[in-house]
Amino acid sequence: MKQTKIYISGQISGLTPEEYTANFTAAATRLTAQGYAVINPLNNGVDPSEPWREQMKADIRLLLDCDAIYMLANWELSNGATLEREIAKGLGLTVEYERRPLHRDIKRAILVAMAVPFKYIVNDSRGRWYVYARMIYAHHCKKRGVSTQAIAEETKHDTSTIHYHLRRYENEYKYNREFRAAAEKVATLLSNKLTTPSDVSI
């Protein structure tokens, strides 16, 4: 019986070589034990000093020869992994996850309404629009009964930051016209059970 060939995809940029190598190696070990033929892009022979575009071209060539893709838990923080996932979905490959993405409809609504991908909600950017997106994300998660601790873990911020965003949401909504417009657009998309356009990914 032919082995399913599976490609590992996840964050590299922003991590040390030791960190991302450990993530990919651990996944490769697990998947091999499960009977997959594992394709680890870290073994593709491309010099890490090569431009990002050249690395992605080499990685995509590997992906095209696979039956499935395995998304590491941090894939949402990576432009390359996000692109690889979209290509895999477009080709009809099986998409497996180390950890299922949470609250995808909220992430989609914020992306469509505010053009802010989830990785910028996670990043510690102080840009006004990114802070607004973080506040709106925390607000909608909290409305669903998600604990402050769980929101903090998902967004990689401490609980005091999430508490601050949750407290500030109400005032921003009342007195900040720009924030209110963004928040209302996100809420409308969620209430309409937004479906993701083909050119929008999370």
PyRosetta script that sets phi, psi and omega in degrees:
from pyrosetta import init, pose_from_sequence

init()
pose = pose_from_sequence("MKQTKIYISGQISGLTPEEYTANFTAAATRLTAQGYAVINPLNNGVDPSEPWREQMKADIRLLLDCDAIYMLANWELSNGATLEREIAKGLGLTVEYERRPLHRDIKRAILVAMAVPFKYIVNDSRGRWYVYARMIYAHHCKKRGVSTQAIAEETKHDTSTIHYHLRRYENEYKYNREFRAAAEKVATLLSNKLTTPSDVSI")
pose.set_psi(1, 132.8)
pose.set_omega(1, -177.3)
pose.set_phi(2, -68.4)
pose.set_psi(2, 134.7)
pose.set_omega(2, 176.0)
pose.set_phi(3, -73.2)
pose.set_psi(3, 143.7)
pose.set_omega(3, 173.0)
pose.set_phi(4, -74.6)
pose.set_psi(4, 125.8)
pose.set_omega(4, -180.0)
pose.set_phi(5, -90.6)
pose.set_psi(5, 120.3)
pose.set_omega(5, -174.4)
pose.set_phi(6, -122.3)
pose.set_psi(6, 136.3)
pose.set_omega(6, -177.2)
pose.set_phi(7, -102.7)
pose.set_psi(7, 132.8)
pose.set_omega(7, 179.6)
pose.set_phi(8, -91.9)
pose.set_psi(8, 132.3)
pose.set_omega(8, -178.4)
pose.set_phi(9, -132.4)
pose.set_psi(9, 136.4)
pose.set_omega(9, 179.0)
pose.set_phi(10, -176.7)
pose.set_psi(10, -176.9)
pose.set_omega(10, -176.6)
pose.set_phi(11, -70.4)
pose.set_psi(11, 135.6)
pose.set_omega(11, 171.9)
pose.set_phi(12, -123.1)
pose.set_psi(12, -54.3)
pose.set_omega(12, 179.5)
pose.set_phi(13, -60.6)
pose.set_psi(13, 135.9)
pose.set_omega(13, 179.6)
pose.set_phi(14, 93.5)
pose.set_psi(14, -9.7)
pose.set_omega(14, 176.6)
pose.set_phi(15, -111.9)
pose.set_psi(15, 157.3)
pose.set_omega(15, 174.7)
pose.set_phi(16, -76.5)
pose.set_psi(16, 157.9)
pose.set_omega(16, 176.3)
pose.set_phi(17, -55.0)
pose.set_psi(17, -36.4)
pose.set_omega(17, 179.3)
pose.set_phi(18, -64.8)
pose.set_psi(18, -40.7)
pose.set_omega(18, -178.1)
pose.set_phi(19, -67.3)
pose.set_psi(19, -51.4)
pose.set_omega(19, -175.8)
pose.set_phi(20, -72.6)
pose.set_psi(20, -31.8)
pose.set_omega(20, 176.8)
pose.set_phi(21, -63.5)
pose.set_psi(21, -41.9)
pose.set_omega(21, 178.5)
pose.set_phi(22, -62.5)
pose.set_psi(22, -41.9)
pose.set_omega(22, 180.0)
pose.set_phi(23, -62.2)
pose.set_psi(23, -48.1)
pose.set_omega(23, -177.6)
pose.set_phi(24, -68.9)
pose.set_psi(24, -40.3)
pose.set_omega(24, -178.5)
pose.set_phi(25, -65.5)
pose.set_psi(25, -42.5)
pose.set_omega(25, 179.1)
pose.set_phi(26, -62.8)
pose.set_psi(26, -41.7)
pose.set_omega(26, 179.0)
pose.set_phi(27, -64.9)
pose.set_psi(27, -42.6)
pose.set_omega(27, 179.7)
pose.set_phi(28, -60.9)
pose.set_psi(28, -40.3)
pose.set_omega(28, 179.1)
pose.set_phi(29, -63.2)
pose.set_psi(29, -46.1)
pose.set_omega(29, -179.9)
pose.set_phi(30, -62.2)
pose.set_psi(30, -46.8)
pose.set_omega(30, -175.4)
pose.set_phi(31, -68.1)
pose.set_psi(31, -37.4)
pose.set_omega(31, 177.4)
pose.set_phi(32, -62.9)
pose.set_psi(32, -41.4)
pose.set_omega(32, 179.0)
pose.set_phi(33, -64.1)
pose.set_psi(33, -25.7)
pose.set_omega(33, 179.2)
pose.set_phi(34, -85.7)
pose.set_psi(34, -1.5)
pose.set_omega(34, 175.3)
pose.set_phi(35, 98.4)
pose.set_psi(35, 6.6)
pose.set_omega(35, 178.4)
pose.set_phi(36, -79.8)
pose.set_psi(36, 153.2)
pose.set_omega(36, 165.2)
pose.set_phi(37, -90.7)
pose.set_psi(37, 108.9)
pose.set_omega(37, -168.5)
pose.set_phi(38, -92.8)
pose.set_psi(38, 132.4)
pose.set_omega(38, 173.5)
pose.set_phi(39, -110.2)
pose.set_psi(39, 110.5)
pose.set_omega(39, 179.6)
pose.set_phi(40, -101.5)
pose.set_psi(40, 112.4)
pose.set_omega(40, -175.5)
pose.set_phi(41, -63.5)
pose.set_psi(41, -17.7)
pose.set_omega(41, 177.2)
pose.set_phi(42, -67.2)
pose.set_psi(42, -15.8)
pose.set_omega(42, 179.5)
pose.set_phi(43, -100.5)
pose.set_psi(43, 19.5)
pose.set_omega(43, -174.2)
pose.set_phi(44, -82.5)
pose.set_psi(44, -2.2)
pose.set_omega(44, 175.3)
pose.set_phi(45, 82.1)
pose.set_psi(45, 2.0)
pose.set_omega(45, 178.8)
pose.set_phi(46, -81.0)
pose.set_psi(46, 132.5)
pose.set_omega(46, 178.2)
pose.set_phi(47, -63.2)
pose.set_psi(47, 126.2)
pose.set_omega(47, 179.8)
pose.set_phi(48, -59.0)
pose.set_psi(48, -17.5)
pose.set_omega(48, 178.9)
pose.set_phi(49, -82.4)
pose.set_psi(49, -7.9)
pose.set_omega(49, 177.5)
pose.set_phi(50, -64.1)
pose.set_psi(50, 151.6)
pose.set_omega(50, 177.2)
pose.set_phi(51, -57.5)
pose.set_psi(51, 151.4)
pose.set_omega(51, -178.6)
pose.set_phi(52, -52.7)
pose.set_psi(52, -41.8)
pose.set_omega(52, -177.7)
pose.set_phi(53, -60.9)
pose.set_psi(53, -41.2)
pose.set_omega(53, -179.3)
pose.set_phi(54, -68.4)
pose.set_psi(54, -38.9)
pose.set_omega(54, 176.9)
pose.set_phi(55, -63.0)
pose.set_psi(55, -43.2)
pose.set_omega(55, -179.4)
pose.set_phi(56, -65.0)
pose.set_psi(56, -39.5)
pose.set_omega(56, 179.2)
pose.set_phi(57, -60.5)
pose.set_psi(57, -42.5)
pose.set_omega(57, 178.9)
pose.set_phi(58, -66.2)
pose.set_psi(58, -41.7)
pose.set_omega(58, -179.8)
pose.set_phi(59, -65.7)
pose.set_psi(59, -40.8)
pose.set_omega(59, -178.8)
pose.set_phi(60, -65.8)
pose.set_psi(60, -36.2)
pose.set_omega(60, 176.1)
pose.set_phi(61, -59.2)
pose.set_psi(61, -39.6)
pose.set_omega(61, 176.9)
pose.set_phi(62, -65.4)
pose.set_psi(62, -43.7)
pose.set_omega(62, -178.6)
pose.set_phi(63, -60.8)
pose.set_psi(63, -39.4)
pose.set_omega(63, -176.4)
pose.set_phi(64, -61.0)
pose.set_psi(64, -21.6)
pose.set_omega(64, -178.1)
pose.set_phi(65, -95.4)
pose.set_psi(65, 8.9)
pose.set_omega(65, -175.0)
pose.set_phi(66, -105.5)
pose.set_psi(66, 165.0)
pose.set_omega(66, 177.8)
pose.set_phi(67, -98.8)
pose.set_psi(67, -20.2)
pose.set_omega(67, -174.0)
pose.set_phi(68, -153.2)
pose.set_psi(68, 164.5)
pose.set_omega(68, 176.1)
pose.set_phi(69, -130.5)
pose.set_psi(69, 141.4)
pose.set_omega(69, -179.5)
pose.set_phi(70, -115.3)
pose.set_psi(70, 115.6)
pose.set_omega(70, -176.6)
pose.set_phi(71, -92.3)
pose.set_psi(71, 118.7)
pose.set_omega(71, 174.4)
pose.set_phi(72, -64.2)
pose.set_psi(72, 161.9)
pose.set_omega(72, -174.9)
pose.set_phi(73, -58.7)
pose.set_psi(73, -26.6)
pose.set_omega(73, -175.3)
pose.set_phi(74, -97.0)
pose.set_psi(74, 15.4)
pose.set_omega(74, -172.3)
pose.set_phi(75, -61.2)
pose.set_psi(75, -31.1)
pose.set_omega(75, -177.5)
pose.set_phi(76, -66.2)
pose.set_psi(76, -14.0)
pose.set_omega(76, -179.2)
pose.set_phi(77, -93.2)
pose.set_psi(77, 5.5)
pose.set_omega(77, -173.8)
pose.set_phi(78, -123.8)
pose.set_psi(78, 125.0)
pose.set_omega(78, 174.9)
pose.set_phi(79, -62.9)
pose.set_psi(79, -42.0)
pose.set_omega(79, -178.5)
pose.set_phi(80, -64.4)
pose.set_psi(80, -45.4)
pose.set_omega(80, -180.0)
pose.set_phi(81, -65.6)
pose.set_psi(81, -38.2)
pose.set_omega(81, 177.2)
pose.set_phi(82, -61.2)
pose.set_psi(82, -43.0)
pose.set_omega(82, 178.0)
pose.set_phi(83, -64.1)
pose.set_psi(83, -44.3)
pose.set_omega(83, -180.0)
pose.set_phi(84, -61.4)
pose.set_psi(84, -39.9)
pose.set_omega(84, 178.5)
pose.set_phi(85, -62.7)
pose.set_psi(85, -42.6)
pose.set_omega(85, 180.0)
pose.set_phi(86, -64.6)
pose.set_psi(86, -40.3)
pose.set_omega(86, 177.5)
pose.set_phi(87, -63.1)
pose.set_psi(87, -45.1)
pose.set_omega(87, 179.6)
pose.set_phi(88, -60.2)
pose.set_psi(88, -44.7)
pose.set_omega(88, 178.7)
pose.set_phi(89, -62.1)
pose.set_psi(89, -43.3)
pose.set_omega(89, -179.7)
pose.set_phi(90, -62.3)
pose.set_psi(90, -30.9)
pose.set_omega(90, -179.7)
pose.set_phi(91, -87.4)
pose.set_psi(91, -4.2)
pose.set_omega(91, -179.5)
pose.set_phi(92, 78.7)
pose.set_psi(92, 19.9)
pose.set_omega(92, 177.2)
pose.set_phi(93, -73.1)
pose.set_psi(93, 154.4)
pose.set_omega(93, 174.3)
pose.set_phi(94, -71.5)
pose.set_psi(94, 133.4)
pose.set_omega(94, 178.8)
pose.set_phi(95, -109.4)
pose.set_psi(95, 117.2)
pose.set_omega(95, 177.3)
pose.set_phi(96, -110.2)
pose.set_psi(96, 150.4)
pose.set_omega(96, -176.8)
pose.set_phi(97, -124.8)
pose.set_psi(97, 136.9)
pose.set_omega(97, 169.7)
pose.set_phi(98, -64.5)
pose.set_psi(98, -40.3)
pose.set_omega(98, 176.0)
pose.set_phi(99, -142.3)
pose.set_psi(99, 124.8)
pose.set_omega(99, -178.1)
pose.set_phi(100, -57.7)
pose.set_psi(100, 132.5)
pose.set_omega(100, 176.7)
pose.set_phi(101, -61.3)
pose.set_psi(101, 138.3)
pose.set_omega(101, -178.5)
pose.set_phi(102, -98.7)
pose.set_psi(102, 147.8)
pose.set_omega(102, 170.7)
pose.set_phi(103, 51.1)
pose.set_psi(103, 47.6)
pose.set_omega(103, -175.7)
pose.set_phi(104, -64.1)
pose.set_psi(104, -32.6)
pose.set_omega(104, -179.8)
pose.set_phi(105, -66.9)
pose.set_psi(105, -36.5)
pose.set_omega(105, 177.5)
pose.set_phi(106, -66.8)
pose.set_psi(106, -43.5)
pose.set_omega(106, 179.5)
pose.set_phi(107, -61.9)
pose.set_psi(107, -42.0)
pose.set_omega(107, 179.0)
pose.set_phi(108, -62.9)
pose.set_psi(108, -45.3)
pose.set_omega(108, -177.6)
pose.set_phi(109, -62.2)
pose.set_psi(109, -41.5)
pose.set_omega(109, 178.7)
pose.set_phi(110, -67.1)
pose.set_psi(110, -38.5)
pose.set_omega(110, 178.6)
pose.set_phi(111, -63.5)
pose.set_psi(111, -45.3)
pose.set_omega(111, -178.6)
pose.set_phi(112, -70.4)
pose.set_psi(112, -43.8)
pose.set_omega(112, -175.5)
pose.set_phi(113, -75.5)
pose.set_psi(113, -34.3)
pose.set_omega(113, -170.2)
pose.set_phi(114, -122.3)
pose.set_psi(114, -5.1)
pose.set_omega(114, -177.4)
pose.set_phi(115, 58.7)
pose.set_psi(115, 36.3)
pose.set_omega(115, 179.4)
pose.set_phi(116, -116.0)
pose.set_psi(116, 107.5)
pose.set_omega(116, 174.7)
pose.set_phi(117, -66.8)
pose.set_psi(117, 157.8)
pose.set_omega(117, -176.3)
pose.set_phi(118, -59.0)
pose.set_psi(118, -31.8)
pose.set_omega(118, -177.2)
pose.set_phi(119, -62.2)
pose.set_psi(119, -25.3)
pose.set_omega(119, 177.5)
pose.set_phi(120, -82.6)
pose.set_psi(120, -18.9)
pose.set_omega(120, 171.0)
pose.set_phi(121, -72.2)
pose.set_psi(121, -36.9)
pose.set_omega(121, 179.2)
pose.set_phi(122, -74.1)
pose.set_psi(122, -43.6)
pose.set_omega(122, -178.9)
pose.set_phi(123, -59.4)
pose.set_psi(123, 150.8)
pose.set_omega(123, -177.3)
pose.set_phi(124, -85.7)
pose.set_psi(124, 47.8)
pose.set_omega(124, 179.7)
pose.set_phi(125, -78.3)
pose.set_psi(125, 136.0)
pose.set_omega(125, 178.2)
pose.set_phi(126, -94.8)
pose.set_psi(126, 5.2)
pose.set_omega(126, 177.3)
pose.set_phi(127, -57.3)
pose.set_psi(127, 137.9)
pose.set_omega(127, -173.7)
pose.set_phi(128, -53.8)
pose.set_psi(128, -48.4)
pose.set_omega(128, -175.3)
pose.set_phi(129, -65.2)
pose.set_psi(129, -36.4)
pose.set_omega(129, 178.6)
pose.set_phi(130, -70.3)
pose.set_psi(130, -37.9)
pose.set_omega(130, 176.8)
pose.set_phi(131, -64.2)
pose.set_psi(131, -42.7)
pose.set_omega(131, 176.4)
pose.set_phi(132, -57.2)
pose.set_psi(132, -46.7)
pose.set_omega(132, -178.6)
pose.set_phi(133, -61.6)
pose.set_psi(133, -39.3)
pose.set_omega(133, 179.3)
pose.set_phi(134, -64.6)
pose.set_psi(134, -41.6)
pose.set_omega(134, 179.1)
pose.set_phi(135, -64.3)
pose.set_psi(135, -43.8)
pose.set_omega(135, -178.3)
pose.set_phi(136, -67.0)
pose.set_psi(136, -40.0)
pose.set_omega(136, 177.3)
pose.set_phi(137, -61.5)
pose.set_psi(137, -48.8)
pose.set_omega(137, -179.9)
pose.set_phi(138, -60.0)
pose.set_psi(138, -42.1)
pose.set_omega(138, -179.2)
pose.set_phi(139, -59.6)
pose.set_psi(139, -48.4)
pose.set_omega(139, -176.8)
pose.set_phi(140, -70.6)
pose.set_psi(140, -34.1)
pose.set_omega(140, 174.9)
pose.set_phi(141, -64.2)
pose.set_psi(141, -44.2)
pose.set_omega(141, -178.8)
pose.set_phi(142, -63.0)
pose.set_psi(142, -38.3)
pose.set_omega(142, 177.8)
pose.set_phi(143, -59.3)
pose.set_psi(143, -27.8)
pose.set_omega(143, -179.9)
pose.set_phi(144, -87.0)
pose.set_psi(144, 2.4)
pose.set_omega(144, 178.7)
pose.set_phi(145, 88.8)
pose.set_psi(145, 11.5)
pose.set_omega(145, 177.6)
pose.set_phi(146, -72.6)
pose.set_psi(146, 136.0)
pose.set_omega(146, -178.8)
pose.set_phi(147, -70.5)
pose.set_psi(147, 154.1)
pose.set_omega(147, 177.2)
pose.set_phi(148, -59.0)
pose.set_psi(148, -38.9)
pose.set_omega(148, 179.0)
pose.set_phi(149, -61.4)
pose.set_psi(149, -43.4)
pose.set_omega(149, -179.6)
pose.set_phi(150, -66.7)
pose.set_psi(150, -38.9)
pose.set_omega(150, 177.2)
pose.set_phi(151, -63.5)
pose.set_psi(151, -42.7)
pose.set_omega(151, 179.5)
pose.set_phi(152, -61.0)
pose.set_psi(152, -43.4)
pose.set_omega(152, -179.9)
pose.set_phi(153, -65.4)
pose.set_psi(153, -41.6)
pose.set_omega(153, -179.1)
pose.set_phi(154, -65.9)
pose.set_psi(154, -37.5)
pose.set_omega(154, -177.1)
pose.set_phi(155, -95.1)
pose.set_psi(155, -0.8)
pose.set_omega(155, 178.6)
pose.set_phi(156, 59.0)
pose.set_psi(156, 39.9)
pose.set_omega(156, 173.1)
pose.set_phi(157, -122.8)
pose.set_psi(157, 161.7)
pose.set_omega(157, 179.1)
pose.set_phi(158, -79.0)
pose.set_psi(158, 162.8)
pose.set_omega(158, -175.0)
pose.set_phi(159, -64.7)
pose.set_psi(159, -31.7)
pose.set_omega(159, 179.7)
pose.set_phi(160, -64.4)
pose.set_psi(160, -36.1)
pose.set_omega(160, 177.2)
pose.set_phi(161, -65.2)
pose.set_psi(161, -43.0)
pose.set_omega(161, 179.7)
pose.set_phi(162, -67.0)
pose.set_psi(162, -41.3)
pose.set_omega(162, 175.3)
pose.set_phi(163, -56.6)
pose.set_psi(163, -43.8)
pose.set_omega(163, -179.5)
pose.set_phi(164, -61.9)
pose.set_psi(164, -46.0)
pose.set_omega(164, -179.9)
pose.set_phi(165, -62.4)
pose.set_psi(165, -41.0)
pose.set_omega(165, -179.0)
pose.set_phi(166, -66.5)
pose.set_psi(166, -40.3)
pose.set_omega(166, 177.8)
pose.set_phi(167, -67.2)
pose.set_psi(167, -38.4)
pose.set_omega(167, -174.4)
pose.set_phi(168, -75.7)
pose.set_psi(168, -23.1)
pose.set_omega(168, -175.5)
pose.set_phi(169, -52.2)
pose.set_psi(169, -48.4)
pose.set_omega(169, -175.2)
pose.set_phi(170, -59.4)
pose.set_psi(170, -46.8)
pose.set_omega(170, -179.9)
pose.set_phi(171, -65.5)
pose.set_psi(171, -42.5)
pose.set_omega(171, 178.9)
pose.set_phi(172, -61.1)
pose.set_psi(172, -40.8)
pose.set_omega(172, -179.1)
pose.set_phi(173, -64.4)
pose.set_psi(173, -38.7)
pose.set_omega(173, -177.9)
pose.set_phi(174, -72.9)
pose.set_psi(174, -42.6)
pose.set_omega(174, -166.9)
pose.set_phi(175, -112.8)
pose.set_psi(175, -8.6)
pose.set_omega(175, -177.0)
pose.set_phi(176, -113.0)
pose.set_psi(176, 105.0)
pose.set_omega(176, -175.0)
pose.set_phi(177, -61.7)
pose.set_psi(177, -40.7)
pose.set_omega(177, -179.1)
pose.set_phi(178, -63.8)
pose.set_psi(178, -44.5)
pose.set_omega(178, 179.1)
pose.set_phi(179, -64.4)
pose.set_psi(179, -45.3)
pose.set_omega(179, -178.2)
pose.set_phi(180, -60.0)
pose.set_psi(180, -40.4)
pose.set_omega(180, -180.0)
pose.set_phi(181, -62.9)
pose.set_psi(181, -42.1)
pose.set_omega(181, 178.6)
pose.set_phi(182, -66.8)
pose.set_psi(182, -44.5)
pose.set_omega(182, -178.9)
pose.set_phi(183, -62.8)
pose.set_psi(183, -40.5)
pose.set_omega(183, 179.9)
pose.set_phi(184, -67.4)
pose.set_psi(184, -37.5)
pose.set_omega(184, 179.2)
pose.set_phi(185, -65.6)
pose.set_psi(185, -42.2)
pose.set_omega(185, 177.5)
pose.set_phi(186, -62.3)
pose.set_psi(186, -46.3)
pose.set_omega(186, -179.1)
pose.set_phi(187, -61.7)
pose.set_psi(187, -39.3)
pose.set_omega(187, 179.0)
pose.set_phi(188, -64.6)
pose.set_psi(188, -44.5)
pose.set_omega(188, 178.8)
pose.set_phi(189, -61.7)
pose.set_psi(189, -40.6)
pose.set_omega(189, 179.2)
pose.set_phi(190, -66.7)
pose.set_psi(190, -40.9)
pose.set_omega(190, -179.1)
pose.set_phi(191, -69.1)
pose.set_psi(191, -25.7)
pose.set_omega(191, 177.7)
pose.set_phi(192, -87.7)
pose.set_psi(192, 6.6)
pose.set_omega(192, -179.1)
pose.set_phi(193, 52.4)
pose.set_psi(193, 60.2)
pose.set_omega(193, -178.1)
pose.set_phi(194, -48.3)
pose.set_psi(194, 132.9)
pose.set_omega(194, 168.2)
pose.set_phi(195, -105.1)
pose.set_psi(195, 142.6)
pose.set_omega(195, -174.4)
pose.set_phi(196, -75.1)
pose.set_psi(196, 125.2)
pose.set_omega(196, 172.6)
pose.set_phi(197, -60.8)
pose.set_psi(197, 156.9)
pose.set_omega(197, -175.8)
pose.set_phi(198, -63.0)
pose.set_psi(198, -22.5)
pose.set_omega(198, -177.3)
pose.set_phi(199, -96.6)
pose.set_psi(199, 10.2)
pose.set_omega(199, -179.6)
pose.set_phi(200, -118.8)
pose.set_psi(200, 128.2)
pose.set_omega(200, 179.6)
pose.set_phi(201, -127.1)
pose.set_psi(201, 156.4)
pose.set_omega(201, 175.8)
pose.set_phi(202, -129.7)
pose.dump_pdb("model.pdb")
